[in-house]
């Protein structure tokens, strides 16, 4: 009896194990196919959004670009100012908290 015959006979003894492995393989193939289909679907959904965003930016005229830049700069400035206030408020709160403990 050759080695391959021994392998085959061990599977013949355990047909249930082979069937379970086949079922698991089929299940994993199905999961893989679903994942591939879902990835393709999500990629297709993302394409129009990206194109739409760039197309809308390309349609802005010079005045709109200037206004948008000014708005972005003002918003950025306000956010930095608010962040600094939060940082200062947090450090003040820490100082007050430490003083109440006699530190």
Jmol script that loads the backbone (N, CA, C; Angstrom):
load data "model"
ATOM      1  N   UNK A   1       0.846  -1.174   0.000  1.00  0.00           N
ATOM      2  CA  UNK A   1       0.000   0.000   0.000  1.00  0.00           C
ATOM      3  C   UNK A   1       0.896   1.242   0.000  1.00  0.00           C
ATOM      4  N   UNK A   2       0.627   2.189  -0.894  1.00  0.00           N
ATOM      5  CA  UNK A   2       1.420   3.407  -0.987  1.00  0.00           C
ATOM      6  C   UNK A   2       0.925   4.427   0.029  1.00  0.00           C
ATOM      7  N   UNK A   3       1.758   5.477   0.171  1.00  0.00           N
ATOM      8  CA  UNK A   3       1.397   6.520   1.145  1.00  0.00           C
ATOM      9  C   UNK A   3       0.080   7.193   0.773  1.00  0.00           C
ATOM     10  N   UNK A   4      -0.126   7.446  -0.522  1.00  0.00           N
ATOM     11  CA  UNK A   4      -1.370   8.093  -0.941  1.00  0.00           C
ATOM     12  C   UNK A   4      -2.576   7.208  -0.645  1.00  0.00           C
ATOM     13  N   UNK A   5      -2.388   5.897  -0.724  1.00  0.00           N
ATOM     14  CA  UNK A   5      -3.479   4.989  -0.374  1.00  0.00           C
ATOM     15  C   UNK A   5      -3.823   5.107   1.108  1.00  0.00           C
ATOM     16  N   UNK A   6      -2.810   5.304   1.932  1.00  0.00           N
ATOM     17  CA  UNK A   6      -3.036   5.468   3.368  1.00  0.00           C
ATOM     18  C   UNK A   6      -3.819   6.726   3.665  1.00  0.00           C
ATOM     19  N   UNK A   7      -3.501   7.801   2.926  1.00  0.00           N
ATOM     20  CA  UNK A   7      -4.229   9.059   3.110  1.00  0.00           C
ATOM     21  C   UNK A   7      -5.678   8.873   2.699  1.00  0.00           C
ATOM     22  N   UNK A   8      -5.878   8.226   1.559  1.00  0.00           N
ATOM     23  CA  UNK A   8      -7.243   7.998   1.088  1.00  0.00           C
ATOM     24  C   UNK A   8      -8.026   7.114   2.043  1.00  0.00           C
ATOM     25  N   UNK A   9      -7.362   6.084   2.568  1.00  0.00           N
ATOM     26  CA  UNK A   9      -8.082   5.202   3.480  1.00  0.00           C
ATOM     27  C   UNK A   9      -8.422   5.906   4.786  1.00  0.00           C
ATOM     28  N   UNK A  10      -7.562   6.846   5.216  1.00  0.00           N
ATOM     29  CA  UNK A  10      -7.889   7.576   6.443  1.00  0.00           C
ATOM     30  C   UNK A  10      -9.098   8.475   6.227  1.00  0.00           C
ATOM     31  N   UNK A  11      -9.246   9.000   4.989  1.00  0.00           N
ATOM     32  CA  UNK A  11     -10.431   9.794   4.692  1.00  0.00           C
ATOM     33  C   UNK A  11     -11.657   8.898   4.552  1.00  0.00           C
ATOM     34  N   UNK A  12     -11.448   7.708   4.058  1.00  0.00           N
ATOM     35  CA  UNK A  12     -12.565   6.774   3.926  1.00  0.00           C
ATOM     36  C   UNK A  12     -13.097   6.389   5.291  1.00  0.00           C
ATOM     37  N   UNK A  13     -12.214   6.345   6.274  1.00  0.00           N
ATOM     38  CA  UNK A  13     -12.627   6.017   7.629  1.00  0.00           C
ATOM     39  C   UNK A  13     -13.409   7.179   8.234  1.00  0.00           C
ATOM     40  N   UNK A  14     -13.076   8.404   7.791  1.00  0.00           N
ATOM     41  CA  UNK A  14     -13.712   9.585   8.371  1.00  0.00           C
ATOM     42  C   UNK A  14     -14.460  10.386   7.298  1.00  0.00           C
ATOM     43  N   UNK A  15     -15.453   9.802   6.652  1.00  0.00           N
ATOM     44  CA  UNK A  15     -16.169  10.536   5.605  1.00  0.00           C
ATOM     45  C   UNK A  15     -16.915  11.745   6.159  1.00  0.00           C
ATOM     46  N   UNK A  16     -17.317  11.671   7.395  1.00  0.00           N
ATOM     47  CA  UNK A  16     -18.021  12.786   8.010  1.00  0.00           C
ATOM     48  C   UNK A  16     -17.105  14.007   8.122  1.00  0.00           C
ATOM     49  N   UNK A  17     -15.842  13.786   8.466  1.00  0.00           N
ATOM     50  CA  UNK A  17     -14.886  14.889   8.590  1.00  0.00           C
ATOM     51  C   UNK A  17     -14.656  15.550   7.241  1.00  0.00           C
ATOM     52  N   UNK A  18     -14.552  14.748   6.192  1.00  0.00           N
ATOM     53  CA  UNK A  18     -14.355  15.283   4.845  1.00  0.00           C
ATOM     54  C   UNK A  18     -15.573  16.103   4.436  1.00  0.00           C
ATOM     55  N   UNK A  19     -16.737  15.592   4.700  1.00  0.00           N
ATOM     56  CA  UNK A  19     -17.976  16.301   4.352  1.00  0.00           C
ATOM     57  C   UNK A  19     -18.050  17.634   5.099  1.00  0.00           C
ATOM     58  N   UNK A  20     -17.655  17.628   6.369  1.00  0.00           N
ATOM     59  CA  UNK A  20     -17.657  18.864   7.154  1.00  0.00           C
ATOM     60  C   UNK A  20     -16.687  19.882   6.560  1.00  0.00           C
ATOM     61  N   UNK A  21     -15.512  19.401   6.149  1.00  0.00           N
ATOM     62  CA  UNK A  21     -14.536  20.304   5.542  1.00  0.00           C
ATOM     63  C   UNK A  21     -15.045  20.861   4.213  1.00  0.00           C
ATOM     64  N   UNK A  22     -15.715  20.029   3.428  1.00  0.00           N
ATOM     65  CA  UNK A  22     -16.290  20.499   2.167  1.00  0.00           C
ATOM     66  C   UNK A  22     -17.363  21.555   2.421  1.00  0.00           C
ATOM     67  N   UNK A  23     -18.199  21.318   3.406  1.00  0.00           N
ATOM     68  CA  UNK A  23     -19.243  22.287   3.752  1.00  0.00           C
ATOM     69  C   UNK A  23     -18.633  23.604   4.210  1.00  0.00           C
ATOM     70  N   UNK A  24     -17.590  23.515   5.021  1.00  0.00           N
ATOM     71  CA  UNK A  24     -16.924  24.724   5.507  1.00  0.00           C
ATOM     72  C   UNK A  24     -16.294  25.488   4.347  1.00  0.00           C
ATOM     73  N   UNK A  25     -15.674  24.767   3.408  1.00  0.00           N
ATOM     74  CA  UNK A  25     -15.076  25.395   2.237  1.00  0.00           C
ATOM     75  C   UNK A  25     -16.134  26.109   1.404  1.00  0.00           C
ATOM     76  N   UNK A  26     -17.271  25.467   1.202  1.00  0.00           N
ATOM     77  CA  UNK A  26     -18.362  26.091   0.456  1.00  0.00           C
ATOM     78  C   UNK A  26     -18.872  27.334   1.178  1.00  0.00           C
ATOM     79  N   UNK A  27     -18.968  27.254   2.489  1.00  0.00           N
ATOM     80  CA  UNK A  27     -19.418  28.395   3.290  1.00  0.00           C
ATOM     81  C   UNK A  27     -18.438  29.560   3.155  1.00  0.00           C
ATOM     82  N   UNK A  28     -17.152  29.257   3.232  1.00  0.00           N
ATOM     83  CA  UNK A  28     -16.139  30.307   3.106  1.00  0.00           C
ATOM     84  C   UNK A  28     -16.126  30.905   1.703  1.00  0.00           C
ATOM     85  N   UNK A  29     -16.337  30.077   0.685  1.00  0.00           N
ATOM     86  CA  UNK A  29     -16.427  30.583  -0.687  1.00  0.00           C
ATOM     87  C   UNK A  29     -17.608  31.537  -0.838  1.00  0.00           C
ATOM     88  N   UNK A  30     -18.725  31.186  -0.230  1.00  0.00           N
ATOM     89  CA  UNK A  30     -19.909  32.049  -0.280  1.00  0.00           C
ATOM     90  C   UNK A  30     -19.638  33.376   0.417  1.00  0.00           C
ATOM     91  N   UNK A  31     -19.006  33.321   1.580  1.00  0.00           N
ATOM     92  CA  UNK A  31     -18.673  34.545   2.319  1.00  0.00           C
ATOM     93  C   UNK A  31     -17.736  35.417   1.493  1.00  0.00           C
ATOM     94  N   UNK A  32     -16.752  34.778   0.851  1.00  0.00           N
ATOM     95  CA  UNK A  32     -15.808  35.522   0.015  1.00  0.00           C
ATOM     96  C   UNK A  32     -16.534  36.194  -1.145  1.00  0.00           C
ATOM     97  N   UNK A  33     -17.429  35.467  -1.810  1.00  0.00           N
ATOM     98  CA  UNK A  33     -18.180  36.025  -2.933  1.00  0.00           C
ATOM     99  C   UNK A  33     -19.040  37.204  -2.493  1.00  0.00           C
ATOM    100  N   UNK A  34     -19.657  37.090  -1.339  1.00  0.00           N
ATOM    101  CA  UNK A  34     -20.475  38.187  -0.805  1.00  0.00           C
ATOM    102  C   UNK A  34     -19.601  39.399  -0.510  1.00  0.00           C
ATOM    103  N   UNK A  35     -18.436  39.169   0.077  1.00  0.00           N
ATOM    104  CA  UNK A  35     -17.527  40.273   0.402  1.00  0.00           C
ATOM    105  C   UNK A  35     -17.038  40.967  -0.865  1.00  0.00           C
ATOM    106  N   UNK A  36     -16.726  40.201  -1.892  1.00  0.00           N
ATOM    107  CA  UNK A  36     -16.279  40.789  -3.158  1.00  0.00           C
ATOM    108  C   UNK A  36     -17.397  41.619  -3.776  1.00  0.00           C
ATOM    109  N   UNK A  37     -18.608  41.084  -3.783  1.00  0.00           N
ATOM    110  CA  UNK A  37     -19.746  41.813  -4.343  1.00  0.00           C
ATOM    111  C   UNK A  37     -20.006  43.096  -3.563  1.00  0.00           C
ATOM    112  N   UNK A  38     -19.910  43.028  -2.244  1.00  0.00           N
ATOM    113  CA  UNK A  38     -20.142  44.210  -1.401  1.00  0.00           C
ATOM    114  C   UNK A  38     -19.067  45.267  -1.646  1.00  0.00           C
ATOM    115  N   UNK A  39     -17.821  44.829  -1.790  1.00  0.00           N
ATOM    116  CA  UNK A  39     -16.729  45.763  -2.064  1.00  0.00           C
ATOM    117  C   UNK A  39     -16.948  46.469  -3.391  1.00  0.00           C
ATOM    118  N   UNK A  40     -17.348  45.711  -4.408  1.00  0.00           N
ATOM    119  CA  UNK A  40     -17.616  46.316  -5.718  1.00  0.00           C
ATOM    120  C   UNK A  40     -18.760  47.318  -5.623  1.00  0.00           C
ATOM    121  N   UNK A  41     -19.792  46.964  -4.864  1.00  0.00           N
ATOM    122  CA  UNK A  41     -20.941  47.852  -4.700  1.00  0.00           C
ATOM    123  C   UNK A  41     -20.521  49.149  -4.007  1.00  0.00           C
ATOM    124  N   UNK A  42     -19.723  49.044  -2.955  1.00  0.00           N
ATOM    125  CA  UNK A  42     -19.273  50.233  -2.235  1.00  0.00           C
ATOM    126  C   UNK A  42     -18.358  51.090  -3.097  1.00  0.00           C
ATOM    127  N   UNK A  43     -17.513  50.456  -3.896  1.00  0.00           N
ATOM    128  CA  UNK A  43     -16.646  51.208  -4.802  1.00  0.00           C
ATOM    129  C   UNK A  43     -17.469  51.997  -5.813  1.00  0.00           C
ATOM    130  N   UNK A  44     -18.518  51.370  -6.339  1.00  0.00           N
ATOM    131  CA  UNK A  44     -19.378  52.062  -7.299  1.00  0.00           C
ATOM    132  C   UNK A  44     -20.115  53.221  -6.639  1.00  0.00           C
ATOM    133  N   UNK A  45     -20.506  53.052  -5.384  1.00  0.00           N
ATOM    134  CA  UNK A  45     -21.207  54.124  -4.672  1.00  0.00           C
ATOM    135  C   UNK A  45     -20.268  55.297  -4.412  1.00  0.00           C
ATOM    136  N   UNK A  46     -18.998  55.025  -4.176  1.00  0.00           N
ATOM    137  CA  UNK A  46     -18.041  56.078  -3.855  1.00  0.00           C
ATOM    138  C   UNK A  46     -17.645  56.880  -5.086  1.00  0.00           C
ATOM    139  N   UNK A  47     -17.633  56.272  -6.251  1.00  0.00           N
ATOM    140  CA  UNK A  47     -17.206  56.957  -7.465  1.00  0.00           C
ATOM    141  C   UNK A  47     -18.010  58.223  -7.762  1.00  0.00           C
ATOM    142  N   UNK A  48     -19.333  58.179  -7.795  1.00  0.00           N
ATOM    143  CA  UNK A  48     -20.090  59.393  -8.121  1.00  0.00           C
ATOM    144  C   UNK A  48     -19.869  60.524  -7.120  1.00  0.00           C
ATOM    145  N   UNK A  49     -19.741  60.186  -5.840  1.00  0.00           N
ATOM    146  CA  UNK A  49     -19.510  61.230  -4.845  1.00  0.00           C
ATOM    147  C   UNK A  49     -18.204  61.943  -5.116  1.00  0.00           C
ATOM    148  N   UNK A  50     -17.156  61.202  -5.421  1.00  0.00           N
ATOM    149  CA  UNK A  50     -15.868  61.819  -5.672  1.00  0.00           C
ATOM    150  C   UNK A  50     -15.924  62.684  -6.923  1.00  0.00           C
ATOM    151  N   UNK A  51     -16.531  62.182  -7.968  1.00  0.00           N
ATOM    152  CA  UNK A  51     -16.650  62.963  -9.188  1.00  0.00           C
ATOM    153  C   UNK A  51     -17.498  64.202  -8.936  1.00  0.00           C
ATOM    154  N   UNK A  52     -18.595  64.042  -8.223  1.00  0.00           N
ATOM    155  CA  UNK A  52     -19.472  65.166  -7.950  1.00  0.00           C
ATOM    156  C   UNK A  52     -18.774  66.262  -7.170  1.00  0.00           C
ATOM    157  N   UNK A  53     -17.964  65.880  -6.198  1.00  0.00           N
ATOM    158  CA  UNK A  53     -17.239  66.857  -5.396  1.00  0.00           C
ATOM    159  C   UNK A  53     -16.288  67.658  -6.260  1.00  0.00           C
ATOM    160  N   UNK A  54     -15.490  66.972  -7.068  1.00  0.00           N
ATOM    161  CA  UNK A  54     -14.521  67.684  -7.898  1.00  0.00           C
ATOM    162  C   UNK A  54     -15.209  68.493  -8.980  1.00  0.00           C
ATOM    163  N   UNK A  55     -16.293  67.965  -9.540  1.00  0.00           N
ATOM    164  CA  UNK A  55     -17.006  68.722 -10.559  1.00  0.00           C
ATOM    165  C   UNK A  55     -17.578  70.004  -9.979  1.00  0.00           C
ATOM    166  N   UNK A  56     -18.101  69.951  -8.766  1.00  0.00           N
ATOM    167  CA  UNK A  56     -18.666  71.163  -8.175  1.00  0.00           C
ATOM    168  C   UNK A  56     -17.573  72.173  -7.856  1.00  0.00           C
ATOM    169  N   UNK A  57     -16.403  71.720  -7.449  1.00  0.00           N
ATOM    170  CA  UNK A  57     -15.296  72.641  -7.174  1.00  0.00           C
ATOM    171  C   UNK A  57     -14.805  73.271  -8.466  1.00  0.00           C
ATOM    172  N   UNK A  58     -14.748  72.482  -9.532  1.00  0.00           N
ATOM    173  CA  UNK A  58     -14.280  73.003 -10.815  1.00  0.00           C
ATOM    174  C   UNK A  58     -15.234  74.045 -11.387  1.00  0.00           C
ATOM    175  N   UNK A  59     -16.490  74.020 -10.986  1.00  0.00           N
ATOM    176  CA  UNK A  59     -17.476  74.966 -11.512  1.00  0.00           C
ATOM    177  C   UNK A  59     -17.448  76.320 -10.813  1.00  0.00           C
ATOM    178  N   UNK A  60     -16.717  76.449  -9.736  1.00  0.00           N
ATOM    179  CA  UNK A  60     -16.670  77.729  -9.028  1.00  0.00           C
ATOM    180  C   UNK A  60     -15.953  78.775  -9.871  1.00  0.00           C
ATOM    181  N   UNK A  61     -16.513  79.993  -9.870  1.00  0.00           N
ATOM    182  CA  UNK A  61     -15.812  81.073 -10.560  1.00  0.00           C
ATOM    183  C   UNK A  61     -14.849  81.740  -9.576  1.00  0.00           C
ATOM    184  N   UNK A  62     -14.092  82.715 -10.050  1.00  0.00           N
ATOM    185  CA  UNK A  62     -13.043  83.336  -9.236  1.00  0.00           C
ATOM    186  C   UNK A  62     -13.615  83.977  -7.974  1.00  0.00           C
ATOM    187  N   UNK A  63     -14.759  84.656  -8.085  1.00  0.00           N
ATOM    188  CA  UNK A  63     -15.359  85.298  -6.909  1.00  0.00           C
ATOM    189  C   UNK A  63     -15.805  84.258  -5.879  1.00  0.00           C
ATOM    190  N   UNK A  64     -16.391  83.167  -6.346  1.00  0.00           N
ATOM    191  CA  UNK A  64     -16.830  82.116  -5.434  1.00  0.00           C
ATOM    192  C   UNK A  64     -15.648  81.462  -4.728  1.00  0.00           C
ATOM    193  N   UNK A  65     -14.550  81.287  -5.459  1.00  0.00           N
ATOM    194  CA  UNK A  65     -13.346  80.719  -4.848  1.00  0.00           C
ATOM    195  C   UNK A  65     -12.824  81.661  -3.772  1.00  0.00           C
ATOM    196  N   UNK A  66     -12.794  82.951  -4.072  1.00  0.00           N
ATOM    197  CA  UNK A  66     -12.327  83.940  -3.096  1.00  0.00           C
ATOM    198  C   UNK A  66     -13.217  83.937  -1.858  1.00  0.00           C
ATOM    199  N   UNK A  67     -14.530  83.915  -2.061  1.00  0.00           N
ATOM    200  CA  UNK A  67     -15.462  83.885  -0.927  1.00  0.00           C
ATOM    201  C   UNK A  67     -15.299  82.605  -0.111  1.00  0.00           C
ATOM    202  N   UNK A  68     -15.121  81.489  -0.793  1.00  0.00           N
ATOM    203  CA  UNK A  68     -14.952  80.220  -0.101  1.00  0.00           C
ATOM    204  C   UNK A  68     -13.660  80.219   0.709  1.00  0.00           C
ATOM    205  N   UNK A  69     -12.572  80.742   0.130  1.00  0.00           N
ATOM    206  CA  UNK A  69     -11.303  80.827   0.860  1.00  0.00           C
ATOM    207  C   UNK A  69     -11.448  81.715   2.092  1.00  0.00           C
ATOM    208  N   UNK A  70     -12.146  82.847   1.942  1.00  0.00           N
ATOM    209  CA  UNK A  70     -12.349  83.747   3.078  1.00  0.00           C
ATOM    210  C   UNK A  70     -13.151  83.047   4.171  1.00  0.00           C
ATOM    211  N   UNK A  71     -14.185  82.319   3.777  1.00  0.00           N
ATOM    212  CA  UNK A  71     -14.993  81.584   4.749  1.00  0.00           C
ATOM    213  C   UNK A  71     -14.155  80.528   5.459  1.00  0.00           C
ATOM    214  N   UNK A  72     -13.334  79.795   4.706  1.00  0.00           N
ATOM    215  CA  UNK A  72     -12.475  78.782   5.314  1.00  0.00           C
ATOM    216  C   UNK A  72     -11.492  79.409   6.295  1.00  0.00           C
ATOM    217  N   UNK A  73     -10.889  80.526   5.904  1.00  0.00           N
ATOM    218  CA  UNK A  73      -9.940  81.200   6.794  1.00  0.00           C
ATOM    219  C   UNK A  73     -10.623  81.686   8.067  1.00  0.00           C
ATOM    220  N   UNK A  74     -11.804  82.280   7.928  1.00  0.00           N
ATOM    221  CA  UNK A  74     -12.533  82.768   9.100  1.00  0.00           C
ATOM    222  C   UNK A  74     -12.929  81.607  10.011  1.00  0.00           C
ATOM    223  N   UNK A  75     -13.399  80.530   9.419  1.00  0.00           N
ATOM    224  CA  UNK A  75     -13.785  79.356  10.203  1.00  0.00           C
ATOM    225  C   UNK A  75     -12.583  78.759  10.915  1.00  0.00           C
ATOM    226  N   UNK A  76     -11.471  78.672  10.215  1.00  0.00           N
ATOM    227  CA  UNK A  76     -10.243  78.143  10.816  1.00  0.00           C
ATOM    228  C   UNK A  76      -9.804  79.019  11.983  1.00  0.00           C
ATOM    229  N   UNK A  77      -9.863  80.326  11.791  1.00  0.00           N
ATOM    230  CA  UNK A  77      -9.478  81.255  12.857  1.00  0.00           C
ATOM    231  C   UNK A  77     -10.384  81.097  14.075  1.00  0.00           C
ATOM    232  N   UNK A  78     -11.691  80.991  13.840  1.00  0.00           N
ATOM    233  CA  UNK A  78     -12.634  80.817  14.949  1.00  0.00           C
ATOM    234  C   UNK A  78     -12.388  79.504  15.688  1.00  0.00           C
ATOM    235  N   UNK A  79     -12.089  78.448  14.940  1.00  0.00           N
ATOM    236  CA  UNK A  79     -11.829  77.156  15.569  1.00  0.00           C
ATOM    237  C   UNK A  79     -10.563  77.198  16.418  1.00  0.00           C
ATOM    238  N   UNK A  80      -9.510  77.853  15.898  1.00  0.00           N
ATOM    239  CA  UNK A  80      -8.277  77.975  16.680  1.00  0.00           C
ATOM    240  C   UNK A  80      -8.510  78.803  17.943  1.00  0.00           C
ATOM    241  N   UNK A  81      -9.280  79.881  17.803  1.00  0.00           N
ATOM    242  CA  UNK A  81      -9.589  80.721  18.955  1.00  0.00           C
ATOM    243  C   UNK A  81     -10.372  79.916  20.001  1.00  0.00           C
ATOM    244  N   UNK A  82     -11.339  79.157  19.555  1.00  0.00           N
ATOM    245  CA  UNK A  82     -12.140  78.343  20.472  1.00  0.00           C
ATOM    246  C   UNK A  82     -11.280  77.271  21.137  1.00  0.00           C
ATOM    247  N   UNK A  83     -10.382  76.675  20.373  1.00  0.00           N
ATOM    248  CA  UNK A  83      -9.481  75.670  20.927  1.00  0.00           C
ATOM    249  C   UNK A  83      -8.600  76.277  22.010  1.00  0.00           C
ATOM    250  N   UNK A  84      -8.073  77.460  21.751  1.00  0.00           N
ATOM    251  CA  UNK A  84      -7.250  78.133  22.764  1.00  0.00           C
ATOM    252  C   UNK A  84      -8.060  78.444  24.017  1.00  0.00           C
ATOM    253  N   UNK A  85      -9.308  78.868  23.836  1.00  0.00           N
ATOM    254  CA  UNK A  85     -10.161  79.133  24.993  1.00  0.00           C
ATOM    255  C   UNK A  85     -10.397  77.857  25.792  1.00  0.00           C
ATOM    256  N   UNK A  86     -10.609  76.766  25.094  1.00  0.00           N
ATOM    257  CA  UNK A  86     -10.813  75.491  25.790  1.00  0.00           C
ATOM    258  C   UNK A  86      -9.557  75.076  26.541  1.00  0.00           C
ATOM    259  N   UNK A  87      -8.400  75.274  25.918  1.00  0.00           N
ATOM    260  CA  UNK A  87      -7.144  74.930  26.583  1.00  0.00           C
ATOM    261  C   UNK A  87      -6.944  75.797  27.817  1.00  0.00           C
ATOM    262  N   UNK A  88      -7.186  77.093  27.684  1.00  0.00           N
ATOM    263  CA  UNK A  88      -7.033  78.002  28.824  1.00  0.00           C
ATOM    264  C   UNK A  88      -8.046  77.684  29.913  1.00  0.00           C
ATOM    265  N   UNK A  89      -9.253  77.379  29.525  1.00  0.00           N
ATOM    266  CA  UNK A  89     -10.279  77.020  30.499  1.00  0.00           C
ATOM    267  C   UNK A  89      -9.923  75.747  31.228  1.00  0.00           C
ATOM    268  N   UNK A  90      -9.357  74.792  30.523  1.00  0.00           N
ATOM    269  CA  UNK A  90      -8.970  73.533  31.148  1.00  0.00           C
ATOM    270  C   UNK A  90      -7.834  73.756  32.126  1.00  0.00           C
ATOM    271  N   UNK A  91      -6.857  74.584  31.753  1.00  0.00           N
ATOM    272  CA  UNK A  91      -5.739  74.817  32.673  1.00  0.00           C
ATOM    273  C   UNK A  91      -6.203  75.623  33.879  1.00  0.00           C
ATOM    274  N   UNK A  92      -7.144  76.563  33.671  1.00  0.00           N
ATOM    275  CA  UNK A  92      -7.692  77.328  34.789  1.00  0.00           C
ATOM    276  C   UNK A  92      -8.466  76.406  35.719  1.00  0.00           C
ATOM    277  N   UNK A  93      -9.243  75.503  35.145  1.00  0.00           N
ATOM    278  CA  UNK A  93     -10.007  74.557  35.959  1.00  0.00           C
ATOM    279  C   UNK A  93      -9.082  73.675  36.772  1.00  0.00           C
ATOM    280  N   UNK A  94      -7.971  73.274  36.177  1.00  0.00           N
ATOM    281  CA  UNK A  94      -7.016  72.445  36.909  1.00  0.00           C
ATOM    282  C   UNK A  94      -6.412  73.225  38.074  1.00  0.00           C
ATOM    283  N   UNK A  95      -6.086  74.513  37.824  1.00  0.00           N
ATOM    284  CA  UNK A  95      -5.509  75.333  38.892  1.00  0.00           C
ATOM    285  C   UNK A  95      -6.505  75.493  40.032  1.00  0.00           C
ATOM    286  N   UNK A  96      -7.749  75.783  39.687  1.00  0.00           N
ATOM    287  CA  UNK A  96      -8.767  75.961  40.720  1.00  0.00           C
ATOM    288  C   UNK A  96      -8.994  74.661  41.476  1.00  0.00           C
ATOM    289  N   UNK A  97      -8.985  73.553  40.772  1.00  0.00           N
ATOM    290  CA  UNK A  97      -9.175  72.261  41.413  1.00  0.00           C
ATOM    291  C   UNK A  97      -8.047  71.941  42.368  1.00  0.00           C
ATOM    292  N   UNK A  98      -6.822  72.272  41.996  1.00  0.00           N
ATOM    293  CA  UNK A  98      -5.669  72.009  42.859  1.00  0.00           C
ATOM    294  C   UNK A  98      -5.702  72.898  44.096  1.00  0.00           C
ATOM    295  N   UNK A  99      -6.143  74.166  43.915  1.00  0.00           N
ATOM    296  CA  UNK A  99      -6.203  75.085  45.056  1.00  0.00           C
ATOM    297  C   UNK A  99      -7.205  74.587  46.092  1.00  0.00           C
ATOM    298  N   UNK A 100      -8.290  73.995  45.648  1.00  0.00           N
ATOM    299  CA  UNK A 100      -9.288  73.521  46.601  1.00  0.00           C
ATOM    300  C   UNK A 100      -8.772  72.343  47.420  1.00  0.00           C
ATOM    301  N   UNK A 101      -7.722  71.695  46.934  1.00  0.00           N
ATOM    302  CA  UNK A 101      -7.111  70.605  47.688  1.00  0.00           C
ATOM    303  C   UNK A 101      -5.879  71.075  48.445  1.00  0.00           C
ATOM    304  N   UNK A 102      -5.626  72.381  48.445  1.00  0.00           N
ATOM    305  CA  UNK A 102      -4.492  72.923  49.183  1.00  0.00           C
ATOM    306  C   UNK A 102      -3.165  72.719  48.481  1.00  0.00           C
ATOM    307  N   UNK A 103      -3.195  72.529  47.186  1.00  0.00           N
ATOM    308  CA  UNK A 103      -1.947  72.328  46.436  1.00  0.00           C
ATOM    309  C   UNK A 103      -1.497  73.634  45.852  1.00  0.00           C
TER     310      UNK A 103
END
end "model"
wireframe off; spacefill off
backbone 0.3
color backbone group
